[in-house]
């Protein structure tokens, strides 16, 4: 069994106060893989293997984060089972095509064994989304931190409405936030009918304090925004590349 890393660049906006899922120049191309941990290994083994890997500048991401389930919400008809999500982001679709093309050419010139063998196995069916930056938290975010996601039905709302809502909520909680819209793969639904909001907190203690405030203040819904969002999921987010900045 093998764990194949898909090349990408730049999750810096998610886990770094200075950049984001969506870069200054425009939307990002976000690629996600559902992965299972192989028997005999743990999430700690997966993270250690990823952090110790050689990340080629021509094919590797500027940033990569693995999200391990803490309290996952899923639809009643969902059959997808996994242990963690591997998130990778390119600053543009053209950059994604260039990096992935380079990786595929290198695979064709070898025996195809690139990435990490043994510790985990990821689906080869990618879920590709477009990321739009919302709130930007001040300071840095820990290599292991809390990430909250929620899926929202648009109900006639616009992408700008979603970004505005994610910005307001992220700023109130002191978290980085991004809006992810479907591009390729994933559940079959009309384009533009659904988005995912993602919030990355500076640390787990910061998440705890922020959520205490959410519970106590019970934020009111904007009557001008028709979106409806599901019960959120809580993840442990591991920054795997670069690990030490």
C-alpha positions in Angstrom: 0.0 0.0 0.0 1.2 3.5 -0.7 0.5 7.1 0.2 0.8 9.3 -2.9 1.3 13.0 -2.3 -0.3 15.2 -5.0 1.8 18.2 -5.7 0.5 21.7 -5.0 1.6 25.0 -3.8 0.6 27.3 -1.1 -1.7 26.7 1.9 0.1 29.6 3.5 -3.0 31.7 3.7 -4.7 29.0 5.8 -2.0 28.5 8.4 0.0 31.7 8.1 -1.2 35.1 9.0 0.4 36.7 5.9 -1.1 34.6 3.0 -4.0 32.3 2.4 -6.0 29.7 0.6 -6.7 32.4 -1.9 -3.7 34.6 -2.7 -3.5 38.3 -3.2 -3.5 37.8 -7.0 -6.8 36.0 -7.1 -8.6 32.7 -6.4 -6.6 29.6 -5.7 -7.0 26.0 -7.0 -7.5 23.7 -4.0 -7.0 20.0 -4.3 -8.1 17.6 -1.6 -7.7 13.9 -1.1 -9.5 11.5 1.3 -6.9 9.2 3.0 -6.9 6.2 5.3 -4.1 5.2 7.7 -2.6 1.8 6.9 -2.7 -0.9 9.7 0.0 -0.6 12.2 0.5 3.2 11.8 -1.0 6.3 13.4 -1.6 9.9 12.4 1.6 10.8 14.1 3.4 8.4 11.7 1.7 10.0 8.7 2.7 13.5 9.8 6.3 12.6 10.6 6.6 10.9 7.2 5.2 13.9 5.4 7.4 16.4 7.2 10.5 14.3 6.6 9.9 13.9 2.9 11.9 15.6 0.2 9.7 18.2 -1.4 11.0 19.1 -4.8 10.7 22.8 -5.7 9.4 22.0 -9.2 6.5 19.9 -8.0 5.9 20.4 -4.3 3.6 22.7 -2.5 4.7 25.9 -0.8 2.3 24.7 2.0 0.4 21.5 2.8 -1.9 20.6 5.6 -3.5 17.3 6.7 -6.8 17.5 8.5 -7.6 14.6 11.0 -11.1 14.1 12.1 -12.1 15.2 15.6 -15.8 15.7 15.3 -16.9 15.3 11.6 -20.4 16.1 10.4 -21.6 14.3 7.3 -24.8 13.9 5.3 -27.1 11.0 6.0 -26.4 9.3 2.6 -22.6 9.8 2.7 -20.6 6.5 2.4 -17.2 8.0 2.2 -14.9 6.8 5.0 -11.5 8.2 5.7 -9.1 9.0 8.5 -7.9 12.4 7.3 -8.1 14.9 4.4 -4.9 16.0 2.6 -5.4 19.6 1.5 -3.1 21.2 -1.1 -3.5 24.6 -2.8 -2.1 26.2 -5.9 -2.1 30.0 -6.3 -3.8 29.5 -9.7 -5.1 26.7 -12.0 -2.3 27.4 -14.5 0.3 26.9 -11.7 -1.5 23.7 -10.7 -1.3 22.3 -14.2 2.4 23.1 -14.5 3.3 21.5 -11.2 1.1 18.4 -11.7 2.3 18.0 -15.3 5.9 18.0 -14.1 5.1 15.3 -11.4 3.4 13.1 -13.9 6.2 13.3 -16.4 8.7 12.3 -13.7 6.4 9.4 -12.7 6.4 8.2 -16.3 10.2 8.2 -16.4 10.4 6.0 -13.3 8.5 3.1 -11.8 5.8 5.5 -10.7 6.6 5.2 -7.0 6.7 8.7 -5.8 5.6 10.1 -2.5 5.3 8.0 0.7 5.0 4.2 0.8 3.4 2.3 3.7 1.9 4.7 6.1 -1.4 5.7 4.4 -3.5 5.2 1.3 -5.3 8.1 -0.5 -8.1 7.9 -3.0 -7.0 8.8 -6.5 -10.3 10.7 -7.0 -9.5 14.3 -6.3 -12.0 16.9 -5.1 -11.0 20.2 -6.6 -12.3 23.6 -5.4 -11.7 27.3 -5.9 -10.6 29.1 -2.8 -11.5 32.7 -2.0 -9.8 34.5 0.9 -12.0 36.0 3.6 -10.6 37.0 7.0 -6.9 37.1 7.8 -5.8 36.5 11.4 -3.0 38.4 12.9 0.2 36.6 13.8 1.1 33.0 13.1 -0.7 29.7 13.4 0.7 26.7 15.3 1.9 23.6 13.3 -1.0 21.7 15.0 -4.2 23.7 15.4 -7.9 23.6 15.3 -9.7 23.9 11.9 -13.5 24.3 11.6 -15.5 23.7 8.4 -19.1 24.1 7.6 -21.0 23.4 4.3 -23.5 26.1 3.3 -26.4 26.0 0.8 -26.5 29.3 -1.1 -30.3 29.5 -1.6 -29.8 32.3 -4.1 -27.0 34.1 -2.2 -23.8 35.1 -4.1 -20.2 34.2 -3.6 -19.6 37.8 -2.4 -22.3 37.2 0.3 -20.5 34.0 1.4 -17.1 35.8 1.5 -18.6 38.6 3.5 -20.2 36.2 6.0 -16.9 34.2 6.4 -14.9 37.4 6.8 -17.2 38.7 9.6 -17.3 35.4 11.4 -13.5 34.8 11.0 -12.7 38.3 12.3 -14.9 37.9 15.3 -13.2 34.7 16.2 -9.6 35.8 15.4 -9.3 33.0 12.7 -8.2 32.8 9.1 -11.2 32.0 6.9 -11.7 31.0 3.3 -14.7 30.2 1.1 -14.3 27.1 -1.1 -16.5 26.6 -4.2 -16.8 23.3 -6.1 -14.8 23.1 -9.3 -14.4 19.4 -10.2 -15.5 16.2 -8.5 -17.3 15.8 -5.2 -21.0 15.4 -4.7 -23.1 16.0 -7.8 -25.0 19.3 -7.4 -25.7 22.5 -9.5 -22.7 24.7 -9.8 -22.7 27.6 -7.4 -25.4 26.0 -5.2 -23.0 25.2 -2.3 -19.8 26.4 -0.7 -17.7 25.3 2.2 -16.4 27.8 4.8 -13.1 26.9 6.5 -11.7 28.6 9.7 -8.2 28.0 10.9 -7.4 29.2 14.5 -4.0 30.3 15.8 -4.0 27.3 18.2 -6.3 24.9 20.0 -6.5 27.1 23.1 -7.4 30.1 20.9 -10.2 28.0 19.3 -11.5 27.1 22.8 -11.7 30.7 23.9 -13.3 31.8 20.6 -15.9 29.1 20.7 -16.8 29.9 24.3 -17.5 33.4 23.0 -19.6 32.1 20.1 -21.7 30.0 22.5 -22.2 32.8 25.0 -23.1 35.5 22.4 -25.1 33.4 20.0 -24.5 35.5 16.9 -27.7 36.6 15.1 -28.3 35.6 11.5 -28.2 38.3 8.8 -31.7 38.5 7.4 -30.3 39.8 4.1 -28.2 36.6 3.6 -30.3 33.5 2.5 -27.5 31.0 3.1 -28.1 28.0 5.4 -25.1 26.3 6.9 -24.8 22.8 8.4 -23.5 21.8 11.9 -19.7 22.4 11.6 -16.9 19.8 11.7 -13.9 20.1 13.9 -10.5 19.0 12.7 -6.9 18.8 13.9 -4.9 20.5 11.3 -1.2 19.4 10.9 1.0 21.7 8.8 3.4 19.3 7.0 5.2 21.5 4.6 7.0 23.7 5.3 6.8 22.5 8.9 9.1 25.0 10.7 8.0 28.5 9.7 
